[in-house]
């Protein structure tokens, strides 16, 4: 079963940092990065879409990611919440 777009979008919207691991469609390389949608205005994204747009915190740019290439994603707790 594939990862559901709605769950990823909700995690990105609610978490300030989400680690996503995915495979590039062009190079077949595995990419790992920290992304978010929290406090970002990207507009409405459909739960039925096969591609998501998320803010790449490390490279400070928007990244489009094909949902079917995502192998893992995990919300990272804010440091202020873990203390």
DSSP file (Angstrom, degrees, kcal/mol; ACC not computed):
  #  RESIDUE AA STRUCTURE BP1 BP2  ACC     N-H-->O    O-->H-N    N-H-->O    O-->H-N    TCO  KAPPA ALPHA  PHI   PSI    X-CA   Y-CA   Z-CA
    1    1 A X              0   0    0      0, 0.0     2,-0.1     0, 0.0     3,-0.1   0.000 360.0 360.0 360.0 135.3    0.0    0.0    0.0
    2    2 A X        -     0   0    0      1,-0.1     2,-0.2     0, 0.0    66,-0.1  -0.383 360.0 -91.4 -82.1 160.9    1.3    3.4   -0.9
    3    3 A X        -     0   0    0     67,-0.3     2,-0.4    64,-0.3    -1,-0.1  -0.487  45.9-118.1 -68.6 138.3    1.7    6.3    1.4
    4    4 A X     >  -     0   0    0     -2,-0.2     4,-1.6     1,-0.1     3,-0.4  -0.666   8.5-140.6 -87.2 133.1   -1.4    8.5    1.4
    5    5 A X  H  > S+     0   0    0     -2,-0.4     4,-2.7    42,-0.4     5,-0.2   0.879  99.7  57.6 -56.5 -43.4   -1.0   12.1    0.2
    6    6 A X  H  > S+     0   0    0     41,-0.5     4,-2.3     1,-0.2    -1,-0.2   0.866 105.0  50.2 -59.7 -38.7   -3.4   13.5    2.9
    7    7 A X  H  > S+     0   0    0     -3,-0.4     4,-2.2     2,-0.2    -1,-0.2   0.909 112.2  47.4 -67.3 -41.9   -1.4   12.1    5.7
    8    8 A X  H  X S+     0   0    0     -4,-1.6     4,-2.6     2,-0.2    -2,-0.2   0.936 112.5  49.1 -64.2 -46.4    1.8   13.6    4.4
    9    9 A X  H  X S+     0   0    0     -4,-2.7     4,-2.0     1,-0.2    -2,-0.2   0.898 111.4  49.5 -61.5 -41.1    0.2   17.0    3.8
   10   10 A X  H  X S+     0   0    0     -4,-2.3     4,-2.1    -5,-0.2    -1,-0.2   0.924 111.7  48.5 -63.9 -43.9   -1.3   17.0    7.3
   11   11 A X  H  X S+     0   0    0     -4,-2.2     4,-1.9     1,-0.2    -2,-0.2   0.917 112.3  48.8 -62.1 -43.7    2.1   16.1    8.9
   12   12 A X  H  < S+     0   0    0     -4,-2.6    25,-2.5     1,-0.2    26,-1.1   0.848 113.4  47.5 -64.5 -34.7    3.8   18.8    6.9
   13   13 A X  H  < S+     0   0    0     -4,-2.0    26,-0.2    24,-0.2    -1,-0.2   0.830 117.7  40.1 -75.5 -33.0    1.2   21.4    7.9
   14   14 A X  H  < S+     0   0    0     -4,-2.1     2,-0.4    -5,-0.2    -2,-0.2   0.695 109.3  63.9 -91.4 -20.7    1.3   20.5   11.6
   15   15 A X     <  -     0   0    0     -4,-1.9    23,-0.7    -5,-0.2    22,-0.5  -0.850  63.9-150.3-110.2 139.9    5.0   20.0   12.1
   16   16 A X  S    S+     0   0    0     -2,-0.4     2,-0.3     1,-0.2    -1,-0.1   0.675  92.0  32.2 -78.5 -15.3    7.7   22.6   11.7
   17   17 A X        +     0   0    0     59,-0.4    59,-3.3     2,-0.0     2,-0.4  -0.954  64.5 173.1-145.2 122.9   10.2   19.9   10.6
   18   18 A X  E     -AB  35  75A   0     17,-2.1    17,-3.0    -2,-0.3     2,-0.5  -0.990  23.7-142.0-130.2 123.4    9.4   16.7    8.7
   19   19 A X  E     -AB  34  74A   0     55,-2.7    55,-2.1    -2,-0.4     2,-0.4  -0.741  23.1-173.5 -84.3 126.5   12.2   14.3    7.4
   20   20 A X  E     -AB  33  73A   0     13,-2.5    13,-2.1    -2,-0.5     2,-0.5  -0.982  11.3-165.6-123.5 131.4   11.3   12.9    4.0
   21   21 A X  E     +AB  32  72A   0     51,-3.0    50,-2.6    -2,-0.4    51,-1.5  -0.972  24.7 155.2-114.3 126.3   13.2   10.2    2.2
   22   22 A X  E     -AB  31  70A   0      9,-2.5     9,-3.7    -2,-0.5     2,-0.5  -0.961  40.3-112.7-148.3 162.8   12.4    9.8   -1.5
   23   23 A X  E     -A   30   0A   0     46,-1.5     7,-0.2    -2,-0.3     2,-0.2  -0.849  32.8-119.6-101.7 132.2   13.9    8.6   -4.8
   24   24 A X     >  -     0   0    0      5,-3.1     4,-1.3    -2,-0.5    41,-0.0  -0.473  11.7-148.0 -67.4 134.8   14.6   11.0   -7.6
   25   25 A X  T  4 S+     0   0    0     -2,-0.2    -1,-0.1     2,-0.2    -2,-0.0   0.789  96.1  42.9 -73.3 -27.4   12.6   10.2  -10.8
   26   26 A X  T  4 S+     0   0    0      1,-0.1    -1,-0.1     3,-0.1    -2,-0.0   0.857 130.2  19.2 -88.8 -37.1   15.4   11.5  -13.0
   27   27 A X  T  4 S-     0   0    0      2,-0.2    -2,-0.2     0, 0.0     3,-0.1   0.551  87.8-131.6-111.2  -9.5   18.6   10.1  -11.3
   28   28 A X     <  +     0   0    0     -4,-1.3     2,-0.2     1,-0.2    -3,-0.1   0.605  59.6 143.0  63.1  13.1   17.2    7.3   -9.2
   29   29 A X        -     0   0    0     -6,-0.1    -5,-3.1     1,-0.1     2,-0.5  -0.523  55.6-116.7 -79.8 151.1   19.2    8.7   -6.3
   30   30 A X  E     -A   23   0A   0     -7,-0.2     2,-0.4    -2,-0.2    -7,-0.2  -0.782  31.8-163.8 -88.7 128.0   17.8    8.6   -2.8
   31   31 A X  E     -A   22   0A   0     -9,-3.7    -9,-2.5    -2,-0.5     2,-0.4  -0.892   8.4-170.6-113.0 143.2   17.3   12.0   -1.3
   32   32 A X  E     +A   21   0A   0     -2,-0.4     2,-0.3   -11,-0.2   -11,-0.2  -0.998  21.0 149.3-132.3 129.3   16.7   12.9    2.4
   33   33 A X  E     -A   20   0A   0    -13,-2.1   -13,-2.5    -2,-0.4     2,-0.5  -0.942  45.3-108.5-152.0 172.6   15.7   16.3    3.5
   34   34 A X  E     +A   19   0A   0     -2,-0.3    23,-2.3   -15,-0.2    24,-0.7  -0.943  44.0 170.8-110.7 123.9   13.8   18.3    6.1
   35   35 A X  E     +AC  18  56A   0    -17,-3.0   -17,-2.1    -2,-0.5     2,-0.3  -0.825  11.0 176.3-131.0 163.9   10.6   19.9    4.9
   36   36 A X  E     - C   0  55A   0     19,-1.4    19,-2.5    -2,-0.3   -23,-0.2  -0.980  28.3-167.6-157.8 163.8    7.5   21.8    6.2
   37   37 A X    >   +     0   0    0    -25,-2.5     3,-1.9   -22,-0.5   -24,-0.2   0.279  54.9 125.4-125.7  -4.8    4.3   23.5    5.2
   38   38 A X  T 3  S-     0   0    0    -26,-1.1   -24,-0.1   -23,-0.7     3,-0.1  -0.371  87.5  -2.0 -63.0 128.2    3.8   25.1    8.6
   39   39 A X  T 3  S+     0   0    0    -26,-0.2     2,-0.4     1,-0.2    -1,-0.3   0.757 108.3 120.7  59.9  27.8    3.4   28.9    8.3
   40   40 A X    <   -     0   0    0     -3,-1.9     2,-1.0   -27,-0.1    -1,-0.2  -0.966  59.3-141.1-121.0 138.4    4.0   28.7    4.6
   41   41 A X        +     0   0    0     -2,-0.4     3,-0.1     1,-0.2    -3,-0.1  -0.790  45.6 139.5-102.9  93.8    1.5   29.8    2.0
   42   42 A X        -     0   0    0     -2,-1.0    -1,-0.2     1,-0.3     2,-0.1   0.459  60.5-119.4-107.1  -6.1    1.6   27.4   -0.9
   43   43 A X        -     0   0    0     -3,-0.2    -1,-0.3     2,-0.1     2,-0.3  -0.304  53.1 -34.0  88.6 178.9   -2.2   27.3   -1.5
   44   44 A X        -     0   0    0     -2,-0.1     2,-0.4    -3,-0.1    -3,-0.0  -0.566  55.8-160.8 -78.9 132.8   -4.4   24.3   -1.2
   45   45 A X        -     0   0    0     -2,-0.3     2,-0.2     4,-0.0     7,-0.1  -0.933  20.7-119.2-112.6 139.0   -3.0   21.0   -2.2
   46   46 A X    >   -     0   0    0     -2,-0.4     3,-1.3     1,-0.1   -37,-0.0  -0.524   2.8-141.0 -80.3 138.6   -5.3   18.1   -3.1
   47   47 A X  T 3  S+     0   0    0      1,-0.2   -41,-0.5    -2,-0.2   -42,-0.4   0.651 105.9  57.4 -66.5 -15.1   -5.3   14.8   -1.1
   48   48 A X  T 3  S+     0   0    0    -43,-0.1    -1,-0.2   -44,-0.1     2,-0.1   0.472  82.7 112.2 -93.9  -3.8   -5.8   13.1   -4.5
   49   49 A X    <   -     0   0    0     -3,-1.3   -44,-0.2     1,-0.1     3,-0.0  -0.355  60.0-149.0 -71.8 149.3   -2.6   14.6   -6.0
   50   50 A X  S    S+     0   0    0      1,-0.1    17,-2.5    17,-0.1    18,-0.5   0.476  84.0  53.7 -93.5  -3.1    0.3   12.4   -6.9
   51   51 A X  E     - D   0  66A   0     15,-0.3     2,-0.3    16,-0.1    15,-0.2  -0.992  66.7-162.9-131.7 138.9    2.8   15.3   -6.3
   52   52 A X  E     - D   0  65A   0     13,-2.7    13,-2.8    -2,-0.4     2,-0.5  -0.855  11.5-142.6-115.2 155.9    3.2   17.5   -3.2
   53   53 A X  E     + D   0  64A   0     -2,-0.3     2,-0.3    11,-0.2    11,-0.2  -0.980  28.4 169.2-116.1 129.2    5.0   20.8   -2.9
   54   54 A X  E     - D   0  63A   0      9,-2.4     9,-2.7    -2,-0.5     2,-0.5  -0.968  38.4-105.3-140.0 153.8    6.9   21.4    0.4
   55   55 A X  E     -CD  36  62A   0    -19,-2.5   -19,-1.4    -2,-0.3     2,-0.8  -0.698  28.5-140.4 -82.5 122.6    9.4   24.0    1.7
   56   56 A X  E  >> -CD  35  61A   0      5,-3.1     4,-1.4    -2,-0.5     5,-1.0  -0.747  13.6-165.9 -83.3 107.6   12.9   22.6    1.9
   57   57 A X  T  45S+     0   0    0    -23,-2.3    -1,-0.2    -2,-0.8   -22,-0.1   0.816  83.5  49.1 -68.3 -31.8   14.3   24.0    5.1
   58   58 A X  T  45S+     0   0    0    -24,-0.7    -1,-0.2     1,-0.2   -23,-0.1   0.887 123.1  29.4 -76.7 -39.4   17.9   23.1    4.4
   59   59 A X  T  45S-     0   0    0      2,-0.2    -2,-0.2     0, 0.0    -1,-0.2   0.445 100.1-130.8-101.2  -2.4   18.1   24.6    0.8
   60   60 A X  T  <5 +     0   0    0     -4,-1.4     2,-0.3     1,-0.2    -3,-0.2   0.930  68.1 103.4  51.7  55.7   15.4   27.3    1.4
   61   61 A X  E   <S-D   56   0A   0     -5,-1.0    -5,-3.1    -7,-0.1     2,-0.2  -0.984  76.8 -92.8-156.4 160.2   13.4   26.5   -1.7
   62   62 A X  E     -D   55   0A   0     -2,-0.3     2,-0.4    -7,-0.2    -7,-0.2  -0.550  39.2-164.6 -75.8 142.2   10.2   24.9   -2.7
   63   63 A X  E     -D   54   0A   0     -9,-2.7    -9,-2.4    -2,-0.2     2,-0.5  -0.996  11.6-147.8-130.3 130.7   10.5   21.2   -3.7
   64   64 A X  E     -D   53   0A   0     -2,-0.4     2,-0.4   -11,-0.2   -11,-0.2  -0.868  20.1-171.5 -98.0 133.5    8.0   19.1   -5.6
   65   65 A X  E     -D   52   0A   0    -13,-2.8   -13,-2.7    -2,-0.5     2,-0.5  -0.985  23.9-128.9-129.1 127.2    8.0   15.5   -4.6
   66   66 A X  E >   -D   51   0A   0     -2,-0.4     3,-1.8   -15,-0.2     4,-0.4  -0.645  18.9-141.9 -73.6 123.4    6.1   12.6   -6.3
   67   67 A X  G >  S+     0   0    0    -17,-2.5     3,-1.6    -2,-0.5   -64,-0.3   0.849  97.6  61.6 -57.8 -37.8    4.3   10.8   -3.5
   68   68 A X  G 3  S+     0   0    0    -18,-0.5    -1,-0.3     1,-0.3   -17,-0.1   0.677 100.6  55.2 -66.2 -15.6    4.9    7.4   -5.0
   69   69 A X  G <  S+     0   0    0     -3,-1.8   -46,-1.5   -47,-0.0     2,-0.4   0.536  81.2 106.7 -93.3  -7.1    8.7    7.9   -4.6
   70   70 A X  E <   +B   22   0A   0     -3,-1.6   -67,-0.3    -4,-0.4   -48,-0.3  -0.596  38.5 173.8 -76.1 124.1    8.5    8.6   -0.8
   71   71 A X  E     +     0   0A   0    -50,-2.6     2,-0.3    -2,-0.4   -49,-0.2   0.666  66.7   4.4-100.8 -22.5    9.8    5.7    1.1
   72   72 A X  E     +B   21   0A   0    -51,-1.5   -51,-3.0     2,-0.0    -1,-0.3  -0.973  55.3 177.7-160.9 144.3    9.7    7.3    4.6
   73   73 A X  E     +B   20   0A   0     -2,-0.3     2,-0.3   -53,-0.2   -53,-0.2  -0.983   6.8 176.7-148.0 146.8    8.5   10.5    6.3
   74   74 A X  E     -B   19   0A   0    -55,-2.1   -55,-2.7    -2,-0.3     2,-0.3  -0.956  28.6-125.6-153.5 127.5    8.6   11.4   10.0
   75   75 A X  E     -B   18   0A   0     -2,-0.3     2,-0.6   -57,-0.2   -57,-0.3  -0.552  25.4-142.8 -69.8 135.2    7.6   14.5   11.9
   76   76 A X        -     0   0    0    -59,-3.3   -59,-0.4    -2,-0.3   -60,-0.2  -0.898  21.2-118.5-102.5 122.3   10.5   15.8   14.1
   77   77 A X        -     0   0    0     -2,-0.6     2,-0.1     1,-0.1   -62,-0.0  -0.265  30.1-107.7 -60.1 142.6    9.4   17.2   17.5
   78   78 A X    >>  -     0   0    0      1,-0.1     4,-1.1     2,-0.0     3,-0.8  -0.446  22.9-126.8 -65.8 143.2   10.2   20.9   18.1
   79   79 A X  H 3> S+     0   0    0      1,-0.2     4,-0.6     2,-0.2     3,-0.3   0.848 109.0  58.9 -62.2 -33.7   12.9   21.3   20.7
   80   80 A X  H 34 S+     0   0    0      1,-0.2     3,-0.3     2,-0.2    -1,-0.2   0.799 105.9  49.2 -67.0 -27.2   10.8   23.6   22.7
   81   81 A X  H <4 S+     0   0    0     -3,-0.8    -1,-0.2     1,-0.2    -2,-0.2   0.727 105.4  57.1 -82.4 -22.8    8.1   20.9   23.1
   82   82 A X  H  <        0   0    0     -4,-1.1    -1,-0.2    -3,-0.3    -2,-0.2   0.540 360.0 360.0 -88.1  -5.2   10.6   18.2   24.2
   83   83 A X     <        0   0    0     -4,-0.6    -1,-0.2    -3,-0.3    -2,-0.1   0.439 360.0 360.0 -94.0 360.0   11.9   20.2   27.2
